[in-house]
Amino acid sequence: MLTLILILIPFLTGLAVLFIKNPAVVKRVTIATSFAGLLVTFFVLAAYANKTDILEFNAAWIPAFGVGFHIGIDGLSMLMVLLTNLLSPFIYLSGLNKEQPRTHVLYALMLFMQAAMLGVFTAVDGFLFYVFWELSLIPIYFIVLLWGGKRRQVITLKFFIYTLLGSLLMLVGLIYLYFKTPNGTWELSDFIRLNLPAGTQGILFWFFFLAFAIKMPIFPLHTWQPETYTTAPSQGTMMLSAIMLKMGVFGVLRWLLPVLPLGVTQWGTTAMILAITGIIYASFIALKQDDLKTFVAYSSIAHVGLMGAGIFSGTLIALQGAAFQMLVHGINVVALFYIIDLIERRLKTREISRLGGIKNKAPLFSAVFMIVMLGMIALPLTNGFVGEFLLITGIIHQGIWFGVFAALTMVMGAIYMLYAYQKVMLGEANTLTATFTDIKGVELAVLLPLAALVILLGVYPQPILDLTSGVMGQLFKLPL
């Protein structure tokens, strides 16, 4: 029942704020409720640690077709629920002092999106998983379309076509599995027990992989992402990059690997090569970007590509690294996109070539930016190092050259992130940046906790690794 409550909190709050016309009240209600949801998440985490059985909810939904409203939590879904409900309050808080038209609609859409993503991460019924997957797409479509920047109509159409096509392929795969179950059910456990022939699994692999690869995204299915991240309003970009793209990684771990292990055996190396190609491609493209949001978008493709390569390496250490890196990447990109948003609010530009010398005017802002940047380049004792070290170590087991090319994430990441930091923060202030003011109030309330997590998870990552070790161990035993 607690799992259902986690989904209902943002959903019911979204319904409520639709009828509140005062923007300040909308924001305060949303922020307060999101922190309440985070407290419930910590209670659920404690219940999970104590192995209680109150985290599953199963009710008949469409019994004639074997569909149940079946949700539950294990170590992997607990991590994703924690990711979603930990970052959402900071995403809502980041817009507290920002003027936004139709605030009640914007925040309602973000809350509905949060509820749908929680449904994706907890669903153990295939049909329910698909429904939540599609429901998460609708709010972000309207967020980008109504509050986005230039060319938002064309960009949202491209985003919608990409993701809808992937979703339909996944639906075809789920329907096929449903008809193959002896009793006509959509249960994940029944799908896993099917033991389909290797040839069938090889075909079905692509129906699921393409859906998940588009969402992550993995090269060459990434072309919707940079434009969408750049065009979306800052809070929409945070939701997309920090949480929504993890749906693709989660889908591979939760559905693809255990249901189609022989398909992964056939095509896993191909998927790994595509992911590593994306790492190299996105890293070099990031170096050429002048827009800070586009720059971070390509950086994100490289980091997620490393997660994908690690997953398809089929090693336990890489699977644990991918799970850890999902949380870490979410924390870091929320902080980065908020930093970019603050620069844009103050200076009315995101162009790297027009910036410089901000450190002289805002030392605290500069220090926080430095901490987050070090996490992104995986400096030892920061959160980014733990996951990337585990991922690269696991990939090396599949071949030394796979490991070498995958490690370019760390090498190229250090180059382009340090270059961007130097151009934006160091040097002498110009006529534009001379007016920059340091962070305070709400800005500190968002950035300081996120910067603290960069250090805390880098120094003491064991609780997160323990959370997912059981699930990753079970996946590792499959014939991948």
VOROKOL-811437 format. One record per residue (C-alpha): residue number from 1; z, x, y; residue in three letters. Coordinates in steps of 0.02 Angstrom, whole numbers, m for minus. Layout:
<nuzas>
NUZA    n      zz      xx      yy  res
NUZA  NUM       Z       X       Y  ALA
...
</nuzas>
This chain:
<nuzas>
NUZA    n      zz      xx      yy  res
NUZA    1       0       0       0  MET
NUZA    2      35     145     119  LEU
NUZA    3    m146     199     103  THR
NUZA    4    m205      28     161  LEU
NUZA    5     m85      36     309  ILE
NUZA    6    m162     202     362  LEU
NUZA    7    m333     117     374  ILE
NUZA    8    m267     m41     456  LEU
NUZA    9    m176      49     598  ILE
NUZA   10    m334     110     689  PRO
NUZA   11    m434     m44     638  PHE
NUZA   12    m310    m169     708  LEU
NUZA   13    m282     m62     862  THR
NUZA   14    m470     m62     891  GLY
NUZA   15    m473    m251     883  LEU
NUZA   16    m327    m260    1005  ALA
NUZA   17    m397    m143    1138  VAL
NUZA   18    m560    m241    1143  LEU
NUZA   19    m463    m376    1236  PHE
NUZA   20    m375    m256    1357  ILE
NUZA   21    m475    m233    1517  LYS
NUZA   22    m361    m106    1603  ASN
NUZA   23    m427      69    1557  PRO
NUZA   24    m258     154    1579  ALA
NUZA   25    m174      29    1463  VAL
NUZA   26    m314      47    1335  VAL
NUZA   27    m290     234    1331  LYS
NUZA   28    m101     228    1320  ARG
NUZA   29    m102      99    1181  VAL
NUZA   30    m231     199    1083  THR
NUZA   31    m138     363    1104  ILE
NUZA   32      31     288    1060  ALA
NUZA   33     m37     201     906  THR
NUZA   34    m129     357     849  SER
NUZA   35      32     458     856  PHE
NUZA   36     116     317     758  ALA
NUZA   37     m23     335     629  GLY
NUZA   38      12     522     622  LEU
NUZA   39     195     486     585  LEU
NUZA   40     144     369     444  VAL
NUZA   41      30     508     380  THR
NUZA   42     178     628     371  PHE
NUZA   43     275     493     276  PHE
NUZA   44     129     475     155  VAL
NUZA   45     123     664     136  LEU
NUZA   46     307     664      89  ALA
NUZA   47     277     522     m35  ALA
NUZA   48     132     618    m112  TYR
NUZA   49     240     773    m128  ALA
NUZA   50     370     669    m220  ASN
NUZA   51     237     600    m339  LYS
NUZA   52     271     419    m295  THR
NUZA   53     149     283    m350  ASP
NUZA   54     143     187    m186  ILE
NUZA   55     m14     273    m124  LEU
NUZA   56    m139     169    m222  GLU
NUZA   57    m204      m3    m178  PHE
NUZA   58    m321     m99    m293  ASN
NUZA   59    m376    m278    m268  ALA
NUZA   60    m525    m376    m333  ALA
NUZA   61    m657    m391    m200  TRP
NUZA   62    m821    m448    m280  ILE
NUZA   63    m769    m467    m462  PRO
NUZA   64    m937    m539    m515  ALA
NUZA   65   m1015    m369    m481  PHE
NUZA   66    m866    m264    m533  GLY
NUZA   67    m825    m215    m353  VAL
NUZA   68    m644    m182    m310  GLY
NUZA   69    m556    m134    m149  PHE
NUZA   70    m484      19    m232  HIS
NUZA   71    m412     158    m124  ILE
NUZA   72    m293     298    m166  GLY
NUZA   73    m236     471    m120  ILE
NUZA   74    m238     637    m213  ASP
NUZA   75    m227     813    m142  GLY
NUZA   76    m404     817     m75  LEU
NUZA   77    m400     646       7  SER
NUZA   78    m225     685      75  MET
NUZA   79    m297     837     162  LEU
NUZA   80    m437     733     239  MET
NUZA   81    m318     596     295  VAL
NUZA   82    m210     731     374  LEU
NUZA   83    m363     805     460  LEU
NUZA   84    m416     636     529  THR
NUZA   85    m247     575     589  ASN
NUZA   86    m191     745     654  LEU
NUZA   87    m343     770     765  LEU
NUZA   88    m372     590     822  SER
NUZA   89    m222     584     942  PRO
NUZA   90    m282     742    1028  PHE
NUZA   91    m459     674    1041  ILE
NUZA   92    m395     514    1122  TYR
NUZA   93    m274     612    1233  LEU
NUZA   94    m416     723    1295  SER
NUZA   95    m492     574    1388  GLY
NUZA   96    m330     516    1471  LEU
NUZA   97    m375     579    1645  ASN
NUZA   98    m561     552    1630  LYS
NUZA   99    m652     404    1708  GLU
NUZA  100    m759     315    1579  GLN
NUZA  101    m857     152    1596  PRO
NUZA  102    m814      11    1475  ARG
NUZA  103    m662     108    1416  THR
NUZA  104    m600     m32    1304  HIS
NUZA  105    m764     m35    1207  VAL
NUZA  106    m772     156    1192  LEU
NUZA  107    m596     171    1124  TYR
NUZA  108    m618      23    1008  ALA
NUZA  109    m773     105     934  LEU
NUZA  110    m681     270     910  MET
NUZA  111    m538     179     823  LEU
NUZA  112    m658      84     709  PHE
NUZA  113    m742     249     668  MET
NUZA  114    m573     326     627  GLN
NUZA  115    m530     181     511  ALA
NUZA  116    m699     192     423  ALA
NUZA  117    m681     380     396  MET
NUZA  118    m508     354     322  LEU
NUZA  119    m589     228     205  GLY
NUZA  120    m719     357     152  VAL
NUZA  121    m584     484     114  PHE
NUZA  122    m477     365      10  THR
NUZA  123    m605     254     m80  ALA
NUZA  124    m615     275    m269  VAL
NUZA  125    m735     130    m294  ASP
NUZA  126    m916     184    m270  GLY
NUZA  127    m973      25    m181  PHE
NUZA  128    m822      31     m65  LEU
NUZA  129    m857     214     m30  PHE
NUZA  130   m1036     169      21  TYR
NUZA  131    m977      27     133  VAL
NUZA  132    m854     138     226  PHE
NUZA  133    m986     275     236  TRP
NUZA  134   m1105     157     324  GLU
NUZA  135    m971      81     434  LEU
NUZA  136    m928     253     503  SER
NUZA  137   m1108     273     561  LEU
NUZA  138   m1114     116     670  ILE
NUZA  139    m980     160     800  PRO
NUZA  140   m1043     337     832  ILE
NUZA  141   m1220     269     852  TYR
NUZA  142   m1164     157     995  PHE
NUZA  143   m1048     290    1068  ILE
NUZA  144   m1194     411    1087  VAL
NUZA  145   m1316     275    1141  LEU
NUZA  146   m1205     198    1276  LEU
NUZA  147   m1106     349    1340  TRP
NUZA  148   m1222     493    1296  GLY
NUZA  149   m1324     606    1409  GLY
NUZA  150   m1510     629    1435  LYS
NUZA  151   m1634     568    1303  ARG
NUZA  152   m1494     478    1213  ARG
NUZA  153   m1608     338    1152  GLN
NUZA  154   m1727     456    1062  VAL
NUZA  155   m1587     567     996  ILE
NUZA  156   m1483     423     928  THR
NUZA  157   m1637     350     842  LEU
NUZA  158   m1667     518     758  LYS
NUZA  159   m1484     530     707  PHE
NUZA  160   m1487     353     639  PHE
NUZA  161   m1646     379     537  ILE
NUZA  162   m1581     540     460  TYR
NUZA  163   m1413     471     410  THR
NUZA  164   m1479     301     354  LEU
NUZA  165   m1609     381     242  LEU
NUZA  166   m1476     488     160  GLY
NUZA  167   m1362     339     138  SER
NUZA  168   m1498     236      54  LEU
NUZA  169   m1533     377     m70  LEU
NUZA  170   m1348     383    m112  MET
NUZA  171   m1345     194    m134  LEU
NUZA  172   m1488     204    m260  VAL
NUZA  173   m1390     336    m357  GLY
NUZA  174   m1231     232    m355  LEU
NUZA  175   m1324      77    m417  ILE
NUZA  176   m1398     178    m561  TYR
NUZA  177   m1225     240    m610  LEU
NUZA  178   m1157      63    m598  TYR
NUZA  179   m1285      m2    m724  PHE
NUZA  180   m1244     141    m841  LYS
NUZA  181   m1058     102    m850  THR
NUZA  182   m1011       3   m1008  PRO
NUZA  183    m915    m131    m915  ASN
NUZA  184   m1016    m136    m754  GLY
NUZA  185    m893     m54    m633  THR
NUZA  186    m905      58    m481  TRP
NUZA  187    m748     158    m519  GLU
NUZA  188    m758     345    m492  LEU
NUZA  189    m664     375    m654  SER
NUZA  190    m793     273    m751  ASP
NUZA  191    m936     369    m669  PHE
NUZA  192    m856     534    m721  ILE
NUZA  193    m843     476    m902  ARG
NUZA  194   m1028     432    m916  LEU
NUZA  195   m1083     605    m975  ASN
NUZA  196   m1265     574    m928  LEU
NUZA  197   m1403     686   m1000  PRO
NUZA  198   m1438     847    m905  ALA
NUZA  199   m1612     789    m852  GLY
NUZA  200   m1545     628    m778  THR
NUZA  201   m1406     720    m689  GLN
NUZA  202   m1532     841    m616  GLY
NUZA  203   m1630     697    m538  ILE
NUZA  204   m1475     605    m477  LEU
NUZA  205   m1411     766    m400  PHE
NUZA  206   m1540     754    m262  TRP
NUZA  207   m1501     572    m223  PHE
NUZA  208   m1321     619    m184  PHE
NUZA  209   m1347     796    m120  PHE
NUZA  210   m1472     744      14  LEU
NUZA  211   m1352     611      80  ALA
NUZA  212   m1209     735      91  PHE
NUZA  213   m1318     880     152  ALA
NUZA  214   m1383     776     299  ILE
NUZA  215   m1206     734     351  LYS
NUZA  216   m1141     913     340  MET
NUZA  217   m1281     965     388  PRO
NUZA  218   m1365    1096     278  ILE
NUZA  219   m1529    1182     321  PHE
NUZA  220   m1664    1114     338  PRO
NUZA  221   m1584     942     362  LEU
NUZA  222   m1488     998     517  HIS
NUZA  223   m1611     958     657  THR
NUZA  224   m1521     799     713  TRP
NUZA  225   m1357     889     741  GLN
NUZA  226   m1375    1005     893  PRO
NUZA  227   m1457     871    1001  GLU
NUZA  228   m1331     738     949  THR
NUZA  229   m1181     851     982  TYR
NUZA  230   m1251     901    1151  THR
NUZA  231   m1295     723    1204  THR
NUZA  232   m1137     635    1143  ALA
NUZA  233    m989     614    1261  PRO
NUZA  234    m856     746    1231  SER
NUZA  235    m741     634    1128  GLN
NUZA  236    m888     575    1022  GLY
NUZA  237    m939     756     992  THR
NUZA  238    m761     795     937  MET
NUZA  239    m759     650     814  MET
NUZA  240    m928     701     746  LEU
NUZA  241    m897     887     728  SER
NUZA  242    m713     890     680  ALA
NUZA  243    m705     744     559  ILE
NUZA  244    m869     655     523  MET
NUZA  245    m968     805     462  LEU
NUZA  246    m827     838     338  LYS
NUZA  247    m878     676     252  MET
NUZA  248   m1026     772     180  GLY
NUZA  249    m918     915     114  VAL
NUZA  250    m792     789      48  PHE
NUZA  251    m931     689     m37  GLY
NUZA  252    m989     842    m132  VAL
NUZA  253    m812     881    m190  LEU
NUZA  254    m760     703    m231  ARG
NUZA  255    m920     628    m302  TRP
NUZA  256   m1058     754    m335  LEU
NUZA  257    m964     891    m429  LEU
NUZA  258    m861     784    m549  PRO
NUZA  259    m992     648    m581  VAL
NUZA  260   m1147     759    m601  LEU
NUZA  261   m1084     930    m658  PRO
NUZA  262   m1242     968    m760  LEU
NUZA  263   m1349     925    m609  GLY
NUZA  264   m1246    1047    m506  VAL
NUZA  265   m1272    1179    m641  THR
NUZA  266   m1461    1156    m625  GLN
NUZA  267   m1475    1149    m437  TRP
NUZA  268   m1316    1229    m371  GLY
NUZA  269   m1397    1398    m339  THR
NUZA  270   m1538    1314    m242  THR
NUZA  271   m1410    1221    m136  ALA
NUZA  272   m1314    1383    m107  MET
NUZA  273   m1472    1473     m49  ILE
NUZA  274   m1510    1331      74  LEU
NUZA  275   m1332    1341     141  ALA
NUZA  276   m1340    1530     164  ILE
NUZA  277   m1510    1514     248  THR
NUZA  278   m1430    1394     369  GLY
NUZA  279   m1292    1519     406  ILE
NUZA  280   m1416    1654     455  ILE
NUZA  281   m1533    1537     549  TYR
NUZA  282   m1397    1449     650  ALA
NUZA  283   m1308    1612     693  SER
NUZA  284   m1464    1689     771  PHE
NUZA  285   m1509    1528     862  ILE
NUZA  286   m1332    1516     933  ALA
NUZA  287   m1357    1685    1017  LEU
NUZA  288   m1500    1614    1121  LYS
NUZA  289   m1411    1459    1186  GLN
NUZA  290   m1363    1437    1368  ASP
NUZA  291   m1283    1265    1350  ASP
NUZA  292   m1104    1283    1285  LEU
NUZA  293   m1108    1123    1182  LYS
NUZA  294   m1272    1170    1099  THR
NUZA  295   m1201    1344    1069  PHE
NUZA  296   m1049    1274     977  VAL
NUZA  297   m1161    1151     882  ALA
NUZA  298   m1260    1293     804  TYR
NUZA  299   m1100    1388     771  SER
NUZA  300   m1038    1235     676  SER
NUZA  301   m1195    1233     567  ILE
NUZA  302   m1159    1413     517  ALA
NUZA  303    m977    1379     474  HIS
NUZA  304   m1015    1224     373  VAL
NUZA  305   m1154    1317     286  GLY
NUZA  306   m1023    1439     224  LEU
NUZA  307    m920    1294     155  MET
NUZA  308   m1074    1228      64  GLY
NUZA  309   m1116    1397      m9  ALA
NUZA  310    m937    1418     m69  GLY
NUZA  311    m932    1248    m153  ILE
NUZA  312   m1093    1278    m249  PHE
NUZA  313   m1035    1451    m304  SER
NUZA  314    m926    1356    m429  GLY
NUZA  315    m776    1472    m411  THR
NUZA  316    m598    1411    m392  LEU
NUZA  317    m557    1526    m247  ILE
NUZA  318    m710    1466    m149  ALA
NUZA  319    m669    1283    m183  LEU
NUZA  320    m494    1311    m113  GLN
NUZA  321    m570    1403      35  GLY
NUZA  322    m688    1258      71  ALA
NUZA  323    m547    1133      70  ALA
NUZA  324    m440    1241     185  PHE
NUZA  325    m587    1275     300  GLN
NUZA  326    m620    1089     326  MET
NUZA  327    m451    1071     411  LEU
NUZA  328    m467    1235     506  VAL
NUZA  329    m642    1201     572  HIS
NUZA  330    m588    1030     633  GLY
NUZA  331    m442    1101     732  ILE
NUZA  332    m546    1240     810  ASN
NUZA  333    m697    1136     863  VAL
NUZA  334    m589    1000     943  VAL
NUZA  335    m508    1136    1049  ALA
NUZA  336    m676    1217    1089  LEU
NUZA  337    m762    1056    1140  PHE
NUZA  338    m613    1008    1248  TYR
NUZA  339    m620    1179    1331  ILE
NUZA  340    m805    1150    1366  ILE
NUZA  341    m767     976    1432  ASP
NUZA  342    m638    1047    1553  LEU
NUZA  343    m764    1176    1616  ILE
NUZA  344    m894    1039    1642  GLU
NUZA  345    m771     924    1731  ARG
NUZA  346    m720    1060    1854  ARG
NUZA  347    m887    1146    1882  LEU
NUZA  348   m1015    1010    1838  LYS
NUZA  349   m1108    1128    1723  THR
NUZA  350   m1105    1195    1544  ARG
NUZA  351   m1232    1334    1573  GLU
NUZA  352   m1165    1502    1517  ILE
NUZA  353   m1278    1595    1639  SER
NUZA  354   m1195    1509    1788  ARG
NUZA  355   m1017    1549    1737  LEU
NUZA  356    m905    1703    1740  GLY
NUZA  357    m739    1764    1806  GLY
NUZA  358    m640    1609    1756  ILE
NUZA  359    m502    1721    1683  LYS
NUZA  360    m459    1779    1860  ASN
NUZA  361    m430    1601    1918  LYS
NUZA  362    m354    1523    1760  ALA
NUZA  363    m258    1651    1654  PRO
NUZA  364    m174    1519    1544  LEU
NUZA  365    m339    1432    1509  PHE
NUZA  366    m414    1602    1470  SER
NUZA  367    m275    1643    1347  ALA
NUZA  368    m293    1479    1253  VAL
NUZA  369    m482    1500    1247  PHE
NUZA  370    m456    1675    1177  MET
NUZA  371    m341    1613    1037  ILE
NUZA  372    m464    1476     985  VAL
NUZA  373    m610    1597     995  MET
NUZA  374    m519    1722     882  LEU
NUZA  375    m491    1582     756  GLY
NUZA  376    m677    1543     759  MET
NUZA  377    m723    1725     722  ILE
NUZA  378    m596    1732     579  ALA
NUZA  379    m483    1868     647  LEU
NUZA  380    m344    1908     521  PRO
NUZA  381    m184    1807     553  LEU
NUZA  382    m285    1664     627  THR
NUZA  383    m328    1505     533  ASN
NUZA  384    m513    1546     519  GLY
NUZA  385    m484    1705     420  PHE
NUZA  386    m398    1623     272  VAL
NUZA  387    m535    1499     228  GLY
NUZA  388    m681    1615     261  GLU
NUZA  389    m602    1757     161  PHE
NUZA  390    m578    1642      12  LEU
NUZA  391    m754    1574      28  LEU
NUZA  392    m839    1742      38  ILE
NUZA  393    m733    1811    m104  THR
NUZA  394    m787    1665    m214  GLY
NUZA  395    m970    1681    m166  ILE
NUZA  396    m972    1865    m211  ILE
NUZA  397    m933    1815    m391  HIS
NUZA  398   m1106    1734    m396  GLN
NUZA  399   m1191    1892    m335  GLY
NUZA  400   m1157    2032    m214  ILE
NUZA  401   m1307    1989    m105  TRP
NUZA  402   m1254    1807     m91  PHE
NUZA  403   m1087    1873     m27  GLY
NUZA  404   m1168    1994      94  VAL
NUZA  405   m1278    1862     175  PHE
NUZA  406   m1137    1734     177  ALA
NUZA  407   m1024    1860     264  ALA
NUZA  408   m1145    1859     410  LEU
NUZA  409   m1047    1705     466  THR
NUZA  410    m904    1821     514  MET
NUZA  411   m1013    1961     582  VAL
NUZA  412   m1131    1853     685  MET
NUZA  413    m989    1736     733  GLY
NUZA  414    m896    1881     811  ALA
NUZA  415   m1052    1935     905  ILE
NUZA  416   m1099    1767     981  TYR
NUZA  417    m922    1706    1014  MET
NUZA  418    m868    1869    1101  LEU
NUZA  419   m1030    1869    1200  TYR
NUZA  420   m1001    1690    1258  ALA
NUZA  421    m819    1725    1302  TYR
NUZA  422    m869    1878    1401  GLN
NUZA  423   m1002    1783    1499  LYS
NUZA  424    m892    1633    1536  VAL
NUZA  425    m720    1708    1562  MET
NUZA  426    m735    1891    1613  LEU
NUZA  427    m810    1983    1760  GLY
NUZA  428    m797    1931    1942  GLU
NUZA  429    m787    1749    1992  ALA
NUZA  430    m943    1685    2080  ASN
NUZA  431    m959    1551    2213  THR
NUZA  432    m957    1416    2079  LEU
NUZA  433    m811    1477    1972  THR
NUZA  434    m703    1531    2120  ALA
NUZA  435    m640    1352    2132  THR
NUZA  436    m585    1342    1949  PHE
NUZA  437    m403    1287    1927  THR
NUZA  438    m289    1324    1780  ASP
NUZA  439    m241    1195    1648  ILE
NUZA  440     m86    1087    1666  LYS
NUZA  441     m11     923    1610  GLY
NUZA  442    m115     829    1484  VAL
NUZA  443    m233     977    1465  GLU
NUZA  444     m88    1085    1406  LEU
NUZA  445     m27     945    1292  ALA
NUZA  446    m194     948    1202  VAL
NUZA  447    m234    1134    1197  LEU
NUZA  448     m65    1215    1164  LEU
NUZA  449     m30    1124     998  PRO
NUZA  450    m207    1161     938  LEU
NUZA  451    m191    1345     987  ALA
NUZA  452     m22    1350     898  ALA
NUZA  453    m104    1283     739  LEU
NUZA  454    m234    1423     749  VAL
NUZA  455     m92    1548     732  ILE
NUZA  456      24    1449     618  LEU
NUZA  457    m106    1412     484  LEU
NUZA  458    m165    1592     492  GLY
NUZA  459       9    1662     464  VAL
NUZA  460      69    1531     339  TYR
NUZA  461     m75    1440     251  PRO
NUZA  462      14    1412      85  GLN
NUZA  463      66    1229     108  PRO
NUZA  464    m115    1176     136  ILE
NUZA  465    m176    1281     m10  LEU
NUZA  466     m41    1204    m121  ASP
NUZA  467     m93    1029     m68  LEU
NUZA  468    m268    1046    m139  THR
NUZA  469    m242    1173    m279  SER
NUZA  470    m223    1040    m415  GLY
NUZA  471    m384     948    m372  VAL
NUZA  472    m483    1109    m349  MET
NUZA  473    m417    1171    m517  GLY
NUZA  474    m483    1014    m602  GLN
NUZA  475    m654    1035    m521  LEU
NUZA  476    m660    1216    m574  PHE
NUZA  477    m639    1166    m757  LYS
NUZA  478    m801    1066    m750  LEU
NUZA  479    m960    1145    m819  PRO
NUZA  480   m1030    1186    m648  LEU
</nuzas>
